[in-house]
Amino acid sequence: MSRKIQKILIRQKTLMEMLDLSSSGFYELRKRDPSFPKPIKDGNSQQAPAFYVYEEVRCWLIERMNARAVSYTHLRAHETVLDLV
């Protein structure tokens, strides 16, 4: 059974608040992380509102948390090996 992705849109400003990022911090995150979800622009102008698909952001956060957990587990295993030496 495939899971249906909910297409709830959130404004960029709301996402920045959720991530507790300033405007510059948010734009830096988008620039340095190619896996960050892409915005949906409501119009062609540069100043048109940007929206994000909530489920894409949620999946991105889960991937980041899982990567952190793997790195932490690897680090802890490495520390245990060093303790034995």
C-alpha positions in Angstrom: 0.0 0.0 0.0 1.5 3.3 -1.0 1.3 6.2 1.4 -0.3 9.3 0.0 1.7 12.5 0.5 -0.3 15.3 1.9 0.1 18.5 0.0 -0.3 21.1 2.7 1.5 24.3 1.8 3.2 26.5 4.4 4.5 30.0 3.8 8.3 30.6 3.8 7.9 32.9 6.8 6.1 30.2 8.8 8.8 27.7 7.9 11.5 30.1 9.0 9.7 30.4 12.3 9.3 26.6 12.6 13.1 26.2 12.0 13.9 29.1 14.2 16.0 30.7 11.5 16.5 34.3 10.5 16.1 35.3 6.9 19.9 35.1 6.3 20.2 31.8 8.1 17.3 30.4 6.0 18.8 31.5 2.7 22.2 30.1 3.8 20.6 26.7 4.6 18.9 26.6 1.2 22.2 27.5 -0.5 24.4 24.9 1.3 22.0 22.0 1.4 20.9 20.8 -2.0 18.5 18.3 -0.4 16.4 21.1 1.1 12.9 21.2 -0.4 12.4 23.6 -3.2 9.8 26.4 -2.9 6.7 26.8 -4.9 6.4 30.4 -6.0 3.0 32.0 -6.3 3.8 34.2 -9.3 6.8 35.0 -11.5 8.1 38.0 -9.7 11.0 37.7 -7.3 8.8 39.1 -4.6 6.0 36.6 -5.1 5.2 34.6 -2.0 7.0 31.3 -1.6 5.4 28.2 -0.2 6.8 24.8 0.8 5.1 21.4 0.8 4.8 20.5 4.5 5.4 16.8 3.9 8.6 17.4 1.9 10.0 19.6 4.8 9.0 16.9 7.3 10.8 14.2 5.3 13.8 16.4 5.0 13.9 16.9 8.8 13.5 13.2 9.4 16.4 12.4 7.0 18.6 15.0 8.8 17.7 13.5 12.2 18.4 10.0 11.0 21.8 11.1 9.5 22.6 12.7 12.9 21.7 9.5 14.7 23.9 7.4 12.4 26.8 9.8 12.8 26.3 9.8 16.6 26.1 5.9 16.7 29.2 5.7 14.5 31.0 8.1 16.8 30.0 6.3 19.9 31.2 3.0 18.4 34.5 4.6 17.5 34.9 5.9 21.0 34.3 2.5 22.4 36.9 1.0 20.2 39.4 3.7 21.3 38.6 3.0 25.0 39.6 -0.6 24.5 43.0 0.3 23.0 
